[in-house]
Amino acid sequence: MQTHLTLSSPVFEHQGEIPKQYTCEGSDMSPPLEWYGAPPGTKSYAIIVDDPDAPDPVAPQRTWVHWVVYNIPSEIHALPENFHDFPEETQEVENDWKALGYRGPCPPIGRHHYHHKIYALNTFLPQNGIYTKDDLLKAMKGHVLAEADLIGTYEKRH
């Protein structure tokens, strides 16, 4: 039977609007996420949330990193909203605010697309030496069994 990794959220649909409470205009907490369909051999997961539309979706200049977490054990298949109680082996990496943890959508202009990406890995990654999203992507090379992308959108109300 073919497996297909799928990432979803009970609070927004793929390509749908992220509710305000998960943004800088609300409580700025991480949304609940659920995944299923990991291939055999999955040992851990990594999650990256980023925004390729920064600062302006009409003229994007960079991808803004909102959350990076890795070494989520394969027994875990969901994170409730505002989750912080990770197992000991799980690591969070600095976001583009130079802080650990989740920071929600806060686009300066226009409607941005927020990619919630999950990667099924065939190993646990080193707990040291991974400080940025780019470090994580390099460490994951050759270990990604499957990936999924859940895109949510947000535009400030001003």
N, CA, C and O atoms as a GROMACS GRO file, in nm:
protein
  632
    1MET      N    1   0.084  -0.119   0.000
    1MET     CA    2   0.000   0.000   0.000
    1MET      C    3   0.088   0.125   0.000
    1MET      O    4   0.179   0.137   0.081
    2GLN      N    5   0.060   0.215  -0.089
    2GLN     CA    6   0.135   0.340  -0.099
    2GLN      C    7   0.094   0.435   0.013
    2GLN      O    8  -0.025   0.455   0.037
    3THR      N    9   0.192   0.494   0.081
    3THR     CA   10   0.159   0.594   0.183
    3THR      C   11   0.190   0.731   0.127
    3THR      O   12   0.279   0.749   0.044
    4HIS      N   13   0.114   0.826   0.174
    4HIS     CA   14   0.132   0.963   0.129
    4HIS      C   15   0.123   1.053   0.251
    4HIS      O   16   0.017   1.061   0.314
    5LEU      N   17   0.232   1.119   0.286
    5LEU     CA   18   0.235   1.206   0.403
    5LEU      C   19   0.143   1.326   0.380
    5LEU      O   20   0.153   1.394   0.278
    6THR      N   21   0.055   1.350   0.474
    6THR     CA   22  -0.042   1.460   0.465
    6THR      C   23  -0.035   1.541   0.593
    6THR      O   24  -0.031   1.485   0.703
    7LEU      N   25  -0.035   1.674   0.580
    7LEU     CA   26  -0.036   1.766   0.694
    7LEU      C   27  -0.162   1.848   0.686
    7LEU      O   28  -0.196   1.900   0.580
    8SER      N   29  -0.233   1.860   0.798
    8SER     CA   30  -0.355   1.940   0.801
    8SER      C   31  -0.368   2.011   0.935
    8SER      O   32  -0.292   1.986   1.028
    9SER      N   33  -0.466   2.100   0.942
    9SER     CA   34  -0.499   2.169   1.066
    9SER      C   35  -0.650   2.175   1.079
    9SER      O   36  -0.719   2.198   0.980
   10PRO      N   37  -0.701   2.154   1.199
   10PRO     CA   38  -0.846   2.166   1.217
   10PRO      C   39  -0.895   2.311   1.216
   10PRO      O   40  -1.016   2.334   1.219
   11VAL      N   41  -0.803   2.409   1.212
   11VAL     CA   42  -0.847   2.550   1.219
   11VAL      C   43  -0.835   2.625   1.086
   11VAL      O   44  -0.888   2.736   1.074
   12PHE      N   45  -0.768   2.568   0.986
   12PHE     CA   46  -0.767   2.630   0.854
   12PHE      C   47  -0.742   2.524   0.747
   12PHE      O   48  -0.672   2.426   0.769
   13GLU      N   49  -0.802   2.548   0.630
   13GLU     CA   50  -0.790   2.457   0.515
   13GLU      C   51  -0.664   2.492   0.436
   13GLU      O   52  -0.611   2.603   0.448
   14HIS      N   53  -0.618   2.399   0.354
   14HIS     CA   54  -0.507   2.427   0.263
   14HIS      C   55  -0.547   2.545   0.174
   14HIS      O   56  -0.654   2.542   0.112
   15GLN      N   57  -0.464   2.646   0.167
   15GLN     CA   58  -0.485   2.771   0.092
   15GLN      C   59  -0.592   2.860   0.157
   15GLN      O   60  -0.632   2.961   0.098
   16GLY      N   61  -0.637   2.824   0.278
   16GLY     CA   62  -0.736   2.905   0.348
   16GLY      C   63  -0.671   3.003   0.443
   16GLY      O   64  -0.550   3.000   0.465
   17GLU      N   65  -0.753   3.090   0.499
   17GLU     CA   66  -0.703   3.194   0.589
   17GLU      C   67  -0.674   3.137   0.728
   17GLU      O   68  -0.754   3.061   0.784
   18ILE      N   69  -0.559   3.176   0.782
   18ILE     CA   70  -0.521   3.138   0.918
   18ILE      C   71  -0.601   3.226   1.014
   18ILE      O   72  -0.600   3.348   0.999
   19PRO      N   73  -0.669   3.167   1.114
   19PRO     CA   74  -0.745   3.248   1.209
   19PRO      C   75  -0.656   3.346   1.286
   19PRO      O   76  -0.540   3.318   1.315
   20LYS      N   77  -0.714   3.460   1.318
   20LYS     CA   78  -0.642   3.572   1.379
   20LYS      C   79  -0.567   3.534   1.507
   20LYS      O   80  -0.458   3.587   1.532
   21GLN      N   81  -0.622   3.443   1.588
   21GLN     CA   82  -0.556   3.412   1.715
   21GLN      C   83  -0.418   3.349   1.697
   21GLN      O   84  -0.339   3.346   1.792
   22TYR      N   85  -0.387   3.300   1.577
   22TYR     CA   86  -0.256   3.239   1.552
   22TYR      C   87  -0.160   3.337   1.486
   22TYR      O   88  -0.057   3.297   1.431
   23THR      N   89  -0.192   3.466   1.492
   23THR     CA   90  -0.112   3.571   1.428
   23THR      C   91  -0.071   3.676   1.531
   23THR      O   92  -0.109   3.669   1.648
   24CYS      N   93   0.009   3.774   1.486
   24CYS     CA   94   0.052   3.883   1.574
   24CYS      C   95  -0.065   3.973   1.614
   24CYS      O   96  -0.054   4.050   1.710
   25GLU      N   97  -0.176   3.964   1.542
   25GLU     CA   98  -0.294   4.044   1.578
   25GLU      C   99  -0.382   3.971   1.680
   25GLU      O  100  -0.481   4.026   1.728
   26GLY      N  101  -0.345   3.848   1.713
   26GLY     CA  102  -0.418   3.769   1.812
   26GLY      C  103  -0.324   3.727   1.924
   26GLY      O  104  -0.249   3.810   1.976
   27SER      N  105  -0.329   3.599   1.961
   27SER     CA  106  -0.246   3.546   2.071
   27SER      C  107  -0.108   3.501   2.026
   27SER      O  108  -0.024   3.466   2.109
   28ASP      N  109  -0.083   3.502   1.893
   28ASP     CA  110   0.048   3.466   1.837
   28ASP      C  111   0.092   3.326   1.883
   28ASP      O  112   0.209   3.304   1.913
   29MET      N  113  -0.005   3.232   1.887
   29MET     CA  114   0.028   3.096   1.927
   29MET      C  115   0.026   3.004   1.806
   29MET      O  116  -0.041   3.033   1.707
   30SER      N  117   0.100   2.894   1.816
   30SER     CA  118   0.106   2.800   1.705
   30SER      C  119  -0.030   2.733   1.685
   30SER      O  120  -0.097   2.699   1.782
   31PRO      N  121  -0.070   2.713   1.558
   31PRO     CA  122  -0.197   2.645   1.532
   31PRO      C  123  -0.182   2.494   1.555
   31PRO      O  124  -0.071   2.441   1.550
   32PRO      N  125  -0.294   2.426   1.581
   32PRO     CA  126  -0.286   2.280   1.590
   32PRO      C  127  -0.254   2.221   1.454
   32PRO      O  128  -0.306   2.267   1.352
   33LEU      N  129  -0.170   2.120   1.453
   33LEU     CA  130  -0.131   2.051   1.329
   33LEU      C  131  -0.147   1.901   1.349
   33LEU      O  132  -0.124   1.848   1.458
   34GLU      N  133  -0.187   1.832   1.242
   34GLU     CA  134  -0.203   1.686   1.244
   34GLU      C  135  -0.142   1.630   1.117
   34GLU      O  136  -0.150   1.692   1.011
   35TRP      N  137  -0.081   1.512   1.128
   35TRP     CA  138  -0.024   1.450   1.008
   35TRP      C  139  -0.042   1.299   1.013
   35TRP      O  140  -0.053   1.238   1.120
   36TYR      N  141  -0.046   1.241   0.895
   36TYR     CA  142  -0.060   1.097   0.882
   36TYR      C  143  -0.002   1.052   0.749
   36TYR      O  144   0.024   1.134   0.660
   37GLY      N  145   0.018   0.921   0.736
   37GLY     CA  146   0.068   0.866   0.610
   37GLY      C  147   0.218   0.863   0.599
   37GLY      O  148   0.271   0.859   0.488
   38ALA      N  149   0.290   0.865   0.713
   38ALA     CA  150   0.436   0.859   0.707
   38ALA      C  151   0.480   0.724   0.653
   38ALA      O  152   0.420   0.621   0.685
   39PRO      N  153   0.584   0.722   0.572
   39PRO     CA  154   0.632   0.596   0.517
   39PRO      C  155   0.699   0.509   0.623
   39PRO      O  156   0.743   0.560   0.726
   40PRO      N  157   0.706   0.378   0.598
   40PRO     CA  158   0.780   0.289   0.689
   40PRO      C  159   0.924   0.337   0.702
   40PRO      O  160   0.983   0.387   0.606
   41GLY      N  161   0.979   0.323   0.819
   41GLY     CA  162   1.117   0.366   0.843
   41GLY      C  163   1.127   0.505   0.899
   41GLY      O  164   1.237   0.552   0.929
   42THR      N  165   1.014   0.576   0.915
   42THR     CA  166   1.016   0.710   0.972
   42THR      C  167   1.055   0.701   1.119
   42THR      O  168   0.992   0.629   1.196
   43LYS      N  169   1.160   0.775   1.157
   43LYS     CA  170   1.206   0.778   1.296
   43LYS      C  171   1.171   0.910   1.366
   43LYS      O  172   1.148   0.914   1.486
   44SER      N  173   1.167   1.019   1.286
   44SER     CA  174   1.138   1.150   1.344
   44SER      C  175   1.079   1.242   1.238
   44SER      O  176   1.081   1.211   1.119
   45TYR      N  177   1.027   1.356   1.285
   45TYR     CA  178   0.971   1.458   1.197
   45TYR      C  179   1.040   1.591   1.224
   45TYR      O  180   1.089   1.616   1.334
   46ALA      N  181   1.042   1.675   1.121
   46ALA     CA  182   1.084   1.814   1.134
   46ALA      C  183   0.971   1.900   1.078
   46ALA      O  184   0.905   1.862   0.981
   47ILE      N  185   0.950   2.016   1.139
   47ILE     CA  186   0.849   2.111   1.092
   47ILE      C  187   0.917   2.245   1.069
   47ILE      O  188   0.993   2.294   1.152
   48ILE      N  189   0.887   2.305   0.953
   48ILE     CA  190   0.934   2.439   0.921
   48ILE      C  191   0.812   2.520   0.879
   48ILE      O  192   0.734   2.477   0.793
   49VAL      N  193   0.794   2.638   0.940
   49VAL     CA  194   0.688   2.730   0.898
   49VAL      C  195   0.759   2.856   0.848
   49VAL      O  196   0.833   2.920   0.923
   50ASP      N  197   0.734   2.891   0.721
   50ASP     CA  198   0.797   3.010   0.667
   50ASP      C  199   0.706   3.080   0.566
   50ASP      O  200   0.605   3.026   0.521
   51ASP      N  201   0.746   3.202   0.531
   51ASP     CA  202   0.669   3.291   0.445
   51ASP      C  203   0.758   3.339   0.331
   51ASP      O  204   0.845   3.423   0.353
   52PRO      N  205   0.739   3.286   0.209
   52PRO     CA  206   0.824   3.327   0.097
   52PRO      C  207   0.784   3.462   0.036
   52PRO      O  208   0.845   3.506  -0.061
   53ASP      N  209   0.681   3.526   0.091
   53ASP     CA  210   0.629   3.652   0.034
   53ASP      C  211   0.686   3.777   0.099
   53ASP      O  212   0.642   3.887   0.067
   54ALA      N  213   0.782   3.765   0.190
   54ALA     CA  214   0.831   3.881   0.264
   54ALA      C  215   0.919   3.972   0.177
   54ALA      O  216   0.994   3.923   0.094
   55PRO      N  217   0.909   4.103   0.195
   55PRO     CA  218   0.811   4.170   0.280
   55PRO      C  219   0.677   4.196   0.210
   55PRO      O  220   0.576   4.221   0.275
   56ASP      N  221   0.677   4.191   0.076
   56ASP     CA  222   0.558   4.226  -0.002
   56ASP      C  223   0.535   4.117  -0.106
   56ASP      O  224   0.624   4.089  -0.185
   57PRO      N  225   0.416   4.054  -0.107
   57PRO     CA  226   0.392   3.945  -0.203
   57PRO      C  227   0.403   3.988  -0.350
   57PRO      O  228   0.424   3.904  -0.437
   58VAL      N  229   0.389   4.117  -0.376
   58VAL     CA  230   0.402   4.168  -0.513
   58VAL      C  231   0.549   4.170  -0.554
   58VAL      O  232   0.582   4.151  -0.672
   59ALA      N  233   0.638   4.194  -0.457
   59ALA     CA  234   0.782   4.198  -0.485
   59ALA      C  235   0.857   4.129  -0.371
   59ALA      O  236   0.929   4.195  -0.295
   60PRO      N  237   0.842   3.996  -0.358
   60PRO     CA  238   0.908   3.926  -0.246
   60PRO      C  239   1.059   3.936  -0.254
   60PRO      O  240   1.117   3.929  -0.363
   61GLN      N  241   1.123   3.952  -0.138
   61GLN     CA  242   1.269   3.966  -0.134
   61GLN      C  243   1.336   3.855  -0.055
   61GLN      O  244   1.455   3.831  -0.071
   62ARG      N  245   1.259   3.787   0.031
   62ARG     CA  246   1.319   3.681   0.112
   62ARG      C  247   1.211   3.592   0.169
   62ARG      O  248   1.092   3.626   0.165
   63THR      N  249   1.252   3.479   0.221
   63THR     CA  250   1.162   3.389   0.293
   63THR      C  251   1.184   3.412   0.442
   63THR      O  252   1.295   3.397   0.493
   64TRP      N  253   1.076   3.449   0.512
   64TRP     CA  254   1.083   3.479   0.655
   64TRP      C  255   1.046   3.353   0.733
   64TRP      O  256   0.942   3.292   0.710
   65VAL      N  257   1.133   3.314   0.825
   65VAL     CA  258   1.117   3.190   0.901
   65VAL      C  259   1.040   3.218   1.030
   65VAL      O  260   1.080   3.302   1.110
   66HIS      N  261   0.928   3.145   1.049
   66HIS     CA  262   0.841   3.163   1.165
   66HIS      C  263   0.861   3.057   1.273
   66HIS      O  264   0.844   3.086   1.392
   67TRP      N  265   0.897   2.934   1.232
   67TRP     CA  266   0.912   2.827   1.331
   67TRP      C  267   0.992   2.715   1.269
   67TRP      O  268   0.971   2.678   1.154
   68VAL      N  269   1.086   2.660   1.347
   68VAL     CA  270   1.163   2.543   1.305
   68VAL      C  271   1.176   2.451   1.426
   68VAL      O  272   1.227   2.491   1.531
   69VAL      N  273   1.131   2.328   1.410
   69VAL     CA  274   1.141   2.229   1.516
   69VAL      C  275   1.174   2.094   1.453
   69VAL      O  276   1.120   2.060   1.347
   70TYR      N  277   1.263   2.018   1.517
   70TYR     CA  278   1.301   1.888   1.459
   70TYR      C  279   1.320   1.785   1.570
   70TYR      O  280   1.319   1.817   1.689
   71ASN      N  281   1.339   1.660   1.528
   71ASN     CA  282   1.350   1.545   1.618
   71ASN      C  283   1.220   1.523   1.696
   71ASN      O  284   1.222   1.486   1.813
   72ILE      N  285   1.107   1.545   1.629
   72ILE     CA  286   0.978   1.508   1.686
   72ILE      C  287   0.966   1.357   1.667
   72ILE      O  288   0.968   1.310   1.553
   73PRO      N  289   0.953   1.279   1.774
   73PRO     CA  290   0.950   1.133   1.760
   73PRO      C  291   0.834   1.086   1.670
   73PRO      O  292   0.728   1.148   1.666
   74SER      N  293   0.858   0.976   1.601
   74SER     CA  294   0.761   0.927   1.503
   74SER      C  295   0.630   0.882   1.565
   74SER      O  296   0.531   0.865   1.494
   75GLU      N  297   0.626   0.862   1.697
   75GLU     CA  298   0.500   0.823   1.763
   75GLU      C  299   0.403   0.941   1.770
   75GLU      O  300   0.283   0.921   1.787
   76ILE      N  301   0.454   1.062   1.756
   76ILE     CA  302   0.369   1.182   1.763
   76ILE      C  303   0.313   1.210   1.624
   76ILE      O  304   0.386   1.211   1.526
   77HIS      N  305   0.182   1.233   1.618
   77HIS     CA  306   0.115   1.258   1.490
   77HIS      C  307   0.032   1.385   1.491
   77HIS      O  308  -0.043   1.412   1.397
   78ALA      N  309   0.045   1.465   1.598
   78ALA     CA  310  -0.030   1.590   1.607
   78ALA      C  311   0.033   1.678   1.714
   78ALA      O  312   0.091   1.630   1.811
   79LEU      N  313   0.021   1.809   1.694
   79LEU     CA  314   0.061   1.905   1.796
   79LEU      C  315  -0.062   1.992   1.825
   79LEU      O  316  -0.119   2.050   1.732
   80PRO      N  317  -0.104   2.002   1.951
   80PRO     CA  318  -0.216   2.090   1.983
   80PRO      C  319  -0.172   2.236   1.969
   80PRO      O  320  -0.052   2.266   1.961
   81GLU      N  321  -0.269   2.327   1.967
   81GLU     CA  322  -0.233   2.468   1.955
   81GLU      C  323  -0.146   2.511   2.073
   81GLU      O  324  -0.158   2.460   2.184
   82ASN      N  325  -0.058   2.607   2.045
   82ASN     CA  326   0.029   2.667   2.146
   82ASN      C  327   0.113   2.562   2.218
   82ASN      O  328   0.136   2.573   2.339
   83PHE      N  329   0.159   2.460   2.144
   83PHE     CA  330   0.231   2.349   2.205
   83PHE      C  331   0.375   2.388   2.238
   83PHE      O  332   0.446   2.445   2.155
   84HIS      N  333   0.417   2.357   2.361
   84HIS     CA  334   0.555   2.385   2.404
   84HIS      C  335   0.620   2.266   2.473
   84HIS      O  336   0.741   2.265   2.492
   85ASP      N  337   0.542   2.166   2.509
   85ASP     CA  338   0.590   2.057   2.593
   85ASP      C  339   0.650   1.944   2.509
   85ASP      O  340   0.602   1.831   2.513
   86PHE      N  341   0.754   1.977   2.434
   86PHE     CA  342   0.818   1.879   2.347
   86PHE      C  343   0.896   1.776   2.428
   86PHE      O  344   0.944   1.806   2.537
   87PRO      N  345   0.910   1.654   2.372
   87PRO     CA  346   0.998   1.556   2.437
   87PRO      C  347   1.142   1.608   2.440
   87PRO      O  348   1.179   1.698   2.365
   88GLU      N  349   1.222   1.552   2.528
   88GLU     CA  350   1.359   1.599   2.551
   88GLU      C  351   1.444   1.603   2.423
   88GLU      O  352   1.523   1.695   2.406
   89GLU      N  353   1.427   1.504   2.334
   89GLU     CA  354   1.511   1.498   2.213
   89GLU      C  355   1.471   1.599   2.106
   89GLU      O  356   1.546   1.624   2.012
   90THR      N  357   1.354   1.658   2.120
   90THR     CA  358   1.305   1.754   2.021
   90THR      C  359   1.373   1.889   2.041
   90THR      O  360   1.390   1.936   2.154
   91GLN      N  361   1.412   1.950   1.930
   91GLN     CA  362   1.486   2.077   1.934
   91GLN      C  363   1.411   2.184   1.855
   91GLN      O  364   1.354   2.156   1.749
   92GLU      N  365   1.410   2.305   1.907
   92GLU     CA  366   1.361   2.420   1.830
   92GLU      C  367   1.484   2.501   1.788
   92GLU      O  368   1.585   2.505   1.857
   93VAL      N  369   1.471   2.566   1.672
   93VAL     CA  370   1.579   2.644   1.613
   93VAL      C  371   1.532   2.789   1.604
   93VAL      O  372   1.413   2.815   1.593
   94GLU      N  373   1.626   2.881   1.608
   94GLU     CA  374   1.590   3.024   1.600
   94GLU      C  375   1.509   3.055   1.476
   94GLU      O  376   1.538   3.008   1.366
   95ASN      N  377   1.405   3.136   1.496
   95ASN     CA  378   1.329   3.190   1.383
   95ASN      C  379   1.393   3.322   1.340
   95ASN      O  380   1.499   3.358   1.391
   96ASP      N  381   1.331   3.393   1.248
   96ASP     CA  382   1.392   3.517   1.199
   96ASP      C  383   1.374   3.636   1.294
   96ASP      O  384   1.416   3.747   1.262
   97TRP      N  385   1.311   3.613   1.409
   97TRP     CA  386   1.310   3.713   1.515
   97TRP      C  387   1.425   3.688   1.612
   97TRP      O  388   1.436   3.754   1.715
   98LYS      N  389   1.510   3.590   1.578
   98LYS     CA  390   1.624   3.550   1.662
   98LYS      C  391   1.576   3.496   1.797
   98LYS      O  392   1.637   3.521   1.901
   99ALA      N  393   1.465   3.422   1.792
   99ALA     CA  394   1.408   3.362   1.914
   99ALA      C  395   1.369   3.218   1.884
   99ALA      O  396   1.348   3.181   1.769
  100LEU      N  397   1.359   3.138   1.989
  100LEU     CA  398   1.310   3.002   1.974
  100LEU      C  399   1.158   3.004   1.979
  100LEU      O  400   1.097   3.093   2.040
  101GLY      N  401   1.097   2.906   1.914
  101GLY     CA  402   0.952   2.893   1.921
  101GLY      C  403   0.881   2.953   1.802
  101GLY      O  404   0.942   3.003   1.708
  102TYR      N  405   0.750   2.946   1.809
  102TYR     CA  406   0.662   2.990   1.701
  102TYR      C  407   0.634   3.139   1.712
  102TYR      O  408   0.610   3.190   1.822
  103ARG      N  409   0.637   3.207   1.599
  103ARG     CA  410   0.587   3.345   1.587
  103ARG      C  411   0.495   3.344   1.467
  103ARG      O  412   0.533   3.297   1.359
  104GLY      N  413   0.376   3.395   1.485
  104GLY     CA  414   0.273   3.385   1.382
  104GLY      C  415   0.284   3.488   1.273
  104GLY      O  416   0.369   3.577   1.276
  105PRO      N  417   0.194   3.475   1.174
  105PRO     CA  418   0.189   3.570   1.064
  105PRO      C  419   0.174   3.714   1.113
  105PRO      O  420   0.099   3.741   1.207
  106CYS      N  421   0.248   3.804   1.048
  106CYS     CA  422   0.244   3.947   1.082
  106CYS      C  423   0.289   4.025   0.958
  106CYS      O  424   0.384   4.103   0.965
  107PRO      N  425   0.221   4.004   0.845
  107PRO     CA  426   0.270   4.062   0.719
  107PRO      C  427   0.261   4.214   0.718
  107PRO      O  428   0.158   4.270   0.756
  108PRO      N  429   0.367   4.283   0.674
  108PRO     CA  430   0.365   4.428   0.671
  108PRO      C  431   0.271   4.483   0.563
  108PRO      O  432   0.217   4.593   0.578
  109ILE      N  433   0.251   4.407   0.455
  109ILE     CA  434   0.166   4.453   0.346
  109ILE      C  435   0.114   4.332   0.269
  109ILE      O  436   0.187   4.236   0.246
  110GLY      N  437  -0.012   4.336   0.230
  110GLY     CA  438  -0.069   4.234   0.143
  110GLY      C  439  -0.098   4.102   0.211
  110GLY      O  440  -0.072   4.084   0.330
  111ARG      N  441  -0.154   4.008   0.133
  111ARG     CA  442  -0.185   3.873   0.179
  111ARG      C  443  -0.066   3.783   0.151
  111ARG      O  444  -0.024   3.767   0.036
  112HIS      N  445  -0.012   3.724   0.257
  112HIS     CA  446   0.104   3.636   0.247
  112HIS      C  447   0.060   3.491   0.256
  112HIS      O  448  -0.048   3.459   0.306
  113HIS      N  449   0.147   3.402   0.206
  113HIS     CA  450   0.126   3.256   0.208
  113HIS      C  451   0.225   3.195   0.307
  113HIS      O  452   0.347   3.211   0.293
  114TYR      N  453   0.172   3.125   0.406
  114TYR     CA  454   0.254   3.066   0.512
  114TYR      C  455   0.260   2.916   0.491
  114TYR      O  456   0.158   2.846   0.500
  115HIS      N  457   0.380   2.867   0.463
  115HIS     CA  458   0.401   2.725   0.436
  115HIS      C  459   0.433   2.653   0.567
  115HIS      O  460   0.531   2.685   0.634
  116HIS      N  461   0.349   2.557   0.602
  116HIS     CA  462   0.370   2.470   0.718
  116HIS      C  463   0.418   2.337   0.659
  116HIS      O  464   0.338   2.258   0.609
  117LYS      N  465   0.548   2.313   0.666
  117LYS     CA  466   0.606   2.196   0.601
  117LYS      C  467   0.647   2.093   0.706
  117LYS      O  468   0.706   2.126   0.809
  118ILE      N  469   0.615   1.968   0.676
  118ILE     CA  470   0.658   1.860   0.763
  118ILE      C  471   0.743   1.763   0.681
  118ILE      O  472   0.714   1.736   0.564
  119TYR      N  473   0.847   1.712   0.744
  119TYR     CA  474   0.938   1.618   0.680
  119TYR      C  475   0.944   1.492   0.765
  119TYR      O  476   0.969   1.500   0.885
  120ALA      N  477   0.923   1.376   0.704
  120ALA     CA  478   0.943   1.248   0.770
  120ALA      C  479   1.087   1.206   0.744
  120ALA      O  480   1.130   1.197   0.630
  121LEU      N  481   1.161   1.181   0.852
  121LEU     CA  482   1.304   1.150   0.841
  121LEU      C  483   1.332   1.008   0.887
  121LEU      O  484   1.261   0.953   0.971
  122ASN      N  485   1.436   0.948   0.830
  122ASN     CA  486   1.472   0.810   0.864
  122ASN      C  487   1.570   0.802   0.980
  122ASN      O  488   1.631   0.698   1.004
  123THR      N  489   1.587   0.913   1.053
  123THR     CA  490   1.683   0.920   1.163
  123THR      C  491   1.645   1.032   1.258
  123THR      O  492   1.555   1.111   1.230
  124PHE      N  493   1.713   1.039   1.371
  124PHE     CA  494   1.713   1.158   1.456
  124PHE      C  495   1.837   1.237   1.418
  124PHE      O  496   1.942   1.178   1.392
  125LEU      N  497   1.827   1.367   1.414
  125LEU     CA  498   1.940   1.453   1.375
  125LEU      C  499   2.019   1.496   1.498
  125LEU      O  500   1.969   1.487   1.610
  126PRO      N  501   2.143   1.541   1.478
  126PRO     CA  502   2.225   1.585   1.593
  126PRO      C  503   2.154   1.695   1.672
  126PRO      O  504   2.088   1.782   1.614
  127GLN      N  505   2.170   1.691   1.804
  127GLN     CA  506   2.109   1.794   1.888
  127GLN      C  507   2.194   1.920   1.893
  127GLN      O  508   2.148   2.023   1.941
  128ASN      N  509   2.317   1.912   1.844
  128ASN     CA  510   2.404   2.030   1.842
  128ASN      C  511   2.443   2.060   1.698
  128ASN      O  512   2.448   1.970   1.614
  129GLY      N  513   2.472   2.186   1.670
  129GLY     CA  514   2.521   2.226   1.539
  129GLY      C  515   2.413   2.266   1.440
  129GLY      O  516   2.444   2.305   1.328
  130ILE      N  517   2.287   2.258   1.480
  130ILE     CA  518   2.177   2.302   1.394
  130ILE      C  519   2.115   2.425   1.460
  130ILE      O  520   2.044   2.415   1.560
  131TYR      N  521   2.144   2.543   1.401
  131TYR     CA  522   2.104   2.669   1.464
  131TYR      C  523   2.005   2.749   1.380
  131TYR      O  524   1.940   2.841   1.429
  132THR      N  525   1.993   2.713   1.251
  132THR     CA  526   1.907   2.788   1.159
  132THR      C  527   1.829   2.690   1.071
  132THR      O  528   1.856   2.571   1.069
  133LYS      N  529   1.731   2.744   0.999
  133LYS     CA  530   1.657   2.663   0.903
  133LYS      C  531   1.752   2.604   0.799
  133LYS      O  532   1.739   2.487   0.762
  134ASP      N  533   1.848   2.683   0.751
  134ASP     CA  534   1.943   2.634   0.651
  134ASP      C  535   2.029   2.520   0.706
  134ASP      O  536   2.057   2.424   0.635
  135ASP      N  537   2.071   2.531   0.834
  135ASP     CA  538   2.146   2.422   0.896
  135ASP      C  539   2.062   2.295   0.898
  135ASP      O  540   2.112   2.186   0.871
  136LEU      N  541   1.933   2.310   0.932
  136LEU     CA  542   1.845   2.194   0.938
  136LEU      C  543   1.829   2.131   0.800
  136LEU      O  544   1.836   2.009   0.785
  137LEU      N  545   1.807   2.214   0.698
  137LEU     CA  546   1.790   2.161   0.562
  137LEU      C  547   1.914   2.083   0.518
  137LEU      O  548   1.902   1.978   0.455
  138LYS      N  549   2.034   2.133   0.553
  138LYS     CA  550   2.157   2.061   0.519
  138LYS      C  551   2.166   1.930   0.594
  138LYS      O  552   2.204   1.828   0.537
  139ALA      N  553   2.130   1.931   0.723
  139ALA     CA  554   2.138   1.810   0.805
  139ALA      C  555   2.038   1.704   0.758
  139ALA      O  556   2.062   1.585   0.774
  140MET      N  557   1.926   1.748   0.701
  140MET     CA  558   1.822   1.654   0.656
  140MET      C  559   1.855   1.588   0.522
  140MET      O  560   1.795   1.486   0.488
  141LYS      N  561   1.948   1.644   0.447
  141LYS     CA  562   1.981   1.588   0.315
  141LYS      C  563   2.011   1.438   0.325
  141LYS      O  564   2.090   1.395   0.408
  142GLY      N  565   1.944   1.361   0.239
  142GLY     CA  566   1.963   1.218   0.237
  142GLY      C  567   1.881   1.142   0.341
  142GLY      O  568   1.885   1.020   0.346
  143HIS      N  569   1.805   1.216   0.424
  143HIS     CA  570   1.727   1.151   0.530
  143HIS      C  571   1.577   1.172   0.515
  143HIS      O  572   1.500   1.117   0.594
  144VAL      N  573   1.532   1.250   0.417
  144VAL     CA  574   1.390   1.280   0.401
  144VAL      C  575   1.321   1.166   0.326
  144VAL      O  576   1.353   1.137   0.211
  145LEU      N  577   1.226   1.102   0.393
  145LEU     CA  578   1.149   0.993   0.332
  145LEU      C  579   1.024   1.046   0.262
  145LEU      O  580   0.979   0.991   0.161
  146ALA      N  581   0.967   1.155   0.317
  146ALA     CA  582   0.846   1.215   0.260
  146ALA      C  583   0.831   1.354   0.318
  146ALA      O  584   0.888   1.386   0.423
  147GLU      N  585   0.754   1.437   0.248
  147GLU     CA  586   0.726   1.571   0.300
  147GLU      C  587   0.588   1.614   0.255
  147GLU      O  588   0.533   1.562   0.158
  148ALA      N  589   0.532   1.709   0.329
  148ALA     CA  590   0.401   1.764   0.297
  148ALA      C  591   0.403   1.913   0.329
  148ALA      O  592   0.480   1.958   0.413
  149ASP      N  593   0.318   1.988   0.262
  149ASP     CA  594   0.313   2.134   0.276
  149ASP      C  595   0.167   2.177   0.290
  149ASP      O  596   0.086   2.154   0.200
  150LEU      N  597   0.135   2.239   0.401
  150LEU     CA  598   0.003   2.296   0.426
  150LEU      C  599   0.020   2.448   0.419
  150LEU      O  600   0.095   2.505   0.498
  151ILE      N  601  -0.048   2.512   0.326
  151ILE     CA  602  -0.034   2.657   0.307
  151ILE      C  603  -0.156   2.727   0.362
  151ILE      O  604  -0.270   2.695   0.328
  152GLY      N  605  -0.130   2.824   0.450
  152GLY     CA  606  -0.234   2.913   0.501
  152GLY      C  607  -0.202   3.055   0.460
  152GLY      O  608  -0.085   3.088   0.438
  153THR      N  609  -0.303   3.140   0.450
  153THR     CA  610  -0.280   3.279   0.411
  153THR      C  611  -0.322   3.372   0.524
  153THR      O  612  -0.402   3.337   0.611
  154TYR      N  613  -0.266   3.494   0.521
  154TYR     CA  614  -0.308   3.595   0.617
  154TYR      C  615  -0.275   3.733   0.564
  154TYR      O  616  -0.172   3.754   0.499
  155GLU      N  617  -0.364   3.827   0.592
  155GLU     CA  618  -0.344   3.969   0.561
  155GLU      C  619  -0.393   4.047   0.682
  155GLU      O  620  -0.503   4.023   0.731
  156LYS      N  621  -0.309   4.141   0.729
  156LYS     CA  622  -0.346   4.222   0.845
  156LYS      C  623  -0.472   4.304   0.815
  156LYS      O  624  -0.497   4.344   0.701
  157ARG      N  625  -0.549   4.326   0.920
  157ARG     CA  626  -0.673   4.404   0.906
  157ARG      C  627  -0.650   4.555   0.915
  157ARG      O  628  -0.732   4.633   0.866
  158HIS      N  629  -0.540   4.596   0.977
  158HIS     CA  630  -0.504   4.738   0.999
  158HIS      C  631  -0.619   4.807   1.067
  158HIS      O  632  -0.611   4.927   1.096
   0.00000   0.00000   0.00000
